[in-house]
Amino acid sequence: MQFMTQFASGLVLIENPETQEWSPGGSCAAYLGRSAWLTASHCVPGGHRLVLLRHGLFKHELVVSEVHRHPDLDLAMIRVSLVGDTAPSGLEDHFLAQPANKLLEGGDFIGFGYPIDAIDPIGRLLKGHFQRYFSYSPPHGKPYFAGEMSVPAPGGFSGAVLSYAHDLKAAAAIVTSNWETSTTVDSYEEVQDGGNVYKETIKRVVTYGIAMMLTSHVDWLTAAAE
């Protein structure tokens, strides 16, 4: 399981056009084959030079040839050049396949991404479950059907592809964002000199990851990967 998730995962690097320095843009995963990599649109901004660093047992820097961005959603497909690709043949079985046309309430998920803010972040496995499915309205762009993750998405984990734990081959969702909610832990009030009442509420902020469910986007994914 660990071999499969690592080999199918990658890191997008973005060049600063002014300083020519590279910085992480987000995570991604191989989809259907070694030349197409699925990620979130905000991980591959336009107007910048991009490269894809494939991790796992066969680390290799792949040149990005084109990027297909969904016109309305935070979804993108990276196409890479395979010139000089050193990965052996026969490993395509480890790449992610089309999402299954089903949702699993409370389903456990597994994903692999690169949450460390450095040129060579350390890949990590993220596990959790979908707490609920709902229509998420991002600050920019159109609403989409999303899964609320039981854990927050670390910085740099955007673009990572999640699979259900019972079906590791199928791409189920793509990490796009976090959102925060708060709950009241305690509250109290004091009467100060002069009769003024001072009130204070103590709240705890809880962060959940947001993942775009892919079941309704199979046609776009297939066309973008061809």
Residue pairs with C-beta under 8 A, 6 or more apart in sequence:
1 110
1 168
2 125
3 56
3 57
3 94
4 94
4 168
5 110
5 111
5 112
5 125
5 168
6 55
6 56
6 57
6 112
6 123
7 30
7 54
7 55
7 56
7 57
7 58
7 91
7 94
8 29
8 30
8 56
8 94
8 95
8 96
8 112
9 27
9 28
9 29
9 30
9 54
9 55
9 56
9 112
9 113
9 114
9 123
9 160
10 27
10 28
10 29
10 30
10 37
10 52
10 53
10 54
10 55
10 62
11 24
11 26
11 27
11 28
11 52
11 53
11 55
11 114
11 121
12 24
12 25
12 26
12 27
12 28
12 39
12 43
12 44
12 50
12 51
12 52
12 53
12 78
12 159
13 22
13 23
13 24
13 25
13 50
13 51
13 52
13 53
13 119
14 22
14 23
14 24
14 25
14 44
14 45
14 48
14 49
14 50
15 21
15 22
15 48
15 49
15 50
15 51
16 22
16 23
16 48
17 47
17 48
17 49
22 51
22 119
23 119
24 114
24 117
24 118
24 119
24 121
24 156
25 43
25 44
25 45
25 50
25 159
26 39
26 40
26 42
26 43
26 44
26 156
26 157
26 158
26 159
26 160
27 39
27 43
27 112
27 113
27 114
27 156
27 157
27 158
27 159
27 160
27 175
28 37
28 38
28 39
28 43
28 52
28 78
28 159
28 160
28 161
29 37
29 38
29 39
29 96
29 112
29 160
29 161
29 171
30 36
30 37
30 38
30 54
30 94
30 95
30 96
31 37
31 38
31 77
31 95
31 96
31 161
31 171
31 221
31 225
32 95
32 96
32 97
32 98
32 222
32 225
33 92
33 95
33 225
34 80
34 82
34 85
34 87
34 91
34 92
34 95
35 79
35 80
35 81
35 82
36 77
36 78
36 79
36 80
36 224
36 225
37 52
37 77
37 78
37 79
37 80
38 75
38 76
38 77
38 78
38 96
38 159
38 161
38 171
38 174
38 221
38 225
39 76
39 77
39 78
39 159
39 174
40 74
40 75
40 76
40 158
40 159
40 174
40 175
40 176
40 212
41 69
41 70
41 73
41 74
41 75
41 76
42 74
42 158
42 176
43 76
43 158
43 159
44 50
44 64
44 67
44 69
44 76
44 78
46 67
46 69
50 64
50 67
50 78
51 61
51 62
51 63
51 64
52 61
52 62
52 63
52 64
52 78
52 80
53 59
53 60
53 61
53 62
53 120
54 60
54 61
54 62
54 87
55 114
55 123
58 86
58 87
58 88
58 91
60 84
60 85
60 86
60 87
62 80
62 81
62 82
62 85
63 80
63 81
63 83
64 78
64 79
64 80
64 81
65 79
65 80
65 81
66 78
66 79
67 76
67 77
67 78
67 79
68 76
68 77
68 79
68 224
69 75
69 76
70 76
70 217
70 220
72 141
72 142
73 141
73 142
73 144
73 212
73 217
74 138
74 141
74 144
74 176
74 177
74 212
75 174
75 212
75 217
75 220
77 221
77 224
77 225
96 161
96 163
96 169
96 170
96 171
97 169
97 170
97 171
98 170
98 171
98 218
98 221
98 222
99 170
99 171
99 172
99 173
99 213
99 214
99 215
99 217
99 218
99 221
100 164
100 167
100 170
100 172
100 215
101 215
101 218
102 215
103 133
103 213
103 215
104 130
104 164
104 166
105 130
105 133
106 129
106 130
106 131
107 129
107 130
107 164
107 165
107 166
107 172
108 127
108 128
108 129
108 164
108 165
108 166
109 127
109 128
109 129
109 130
109 147
109 149
109 162
109 163
109 164
109 165
109 172
109 173
109 211
110 125
110 126
110 127
110 162
110 163
110 164
110 165
110 168
111 125
111 126
111 157
111 160
111 161
111 162
111 163
111 175
112 123
112 124
112 125
112 126
112 160
113 123
113 124
113 126
113 154
113 156
113 157
113 159
113 160
113 175
114 121
114 122
114 123
114 124
114 156
114 157
115 121
115 124
115 154
115 155
115 156
115 157
116 122
116 156
117 155
117 156
121 156
124 154
126 151
126 153
126 154
126 157
126 160
126 162
127 151
127 165
128 149
128 150
128 151
128 209
129 149
129 150
130 147
130 148
130 149
130 150
130 173
130 211
131 147
131 148
131 149
131 150
131 208
132 147
132 148
133 145
133 146
133 147
133 148
133 213
134 145
134 146
134 148
135 143
135 144
135 145
135 146
136 143
136 144
136 145
136 146
136 177
136 179
136 210
136 212
137 143
138 144
138 176
138 177
144 212
144 213
145 212
145 213
145 215
145 216
146 173
146 176
146 210
146 211
146 212
146 213
147 162
147 172
147 173
147 210
147 211
147 213
148 208
148 209
148 210
149 175
149 208
149 209
149 210
149 211
150 208
151 208
151 209
152 178
152 207
152 208
152 209
153 160
153 175
153 177
153 178
153 209
153 210
153 211
157 175
157 209
158 175
158 176
158 177
159 174
159 175
160 174
160 175
161 171
161 172
161 173
161 174
161 175
162 171
162 172
162 173
162 174
162 175
162 211
163 169
163 170
163 171
163 172
164 170
164 172
171 214
171 221
172 213
172 214
172 215
173 211
173 212
173 213
173 214
174 211
174 212
174 214
175 209
175 210
175 211
176 210
176 211
176 212
177 209
177 210
178 207
178 208
178 209
178 210
179 207
179 208
179 210
180 205
180 206
180 207
180 208
181 205
181 206
181 208
182 203
182 204
182 205
182 206
183 203
183 204
183 206
184 201
184 202
184 203
185 202
185 203
185 204
186 201
186 202
187 199
187 200
187 201
187 202
188 199
188 200
189 197
189 198
189 199
189 200
190 197
190 198
191 197
191 198
192 198
214 221
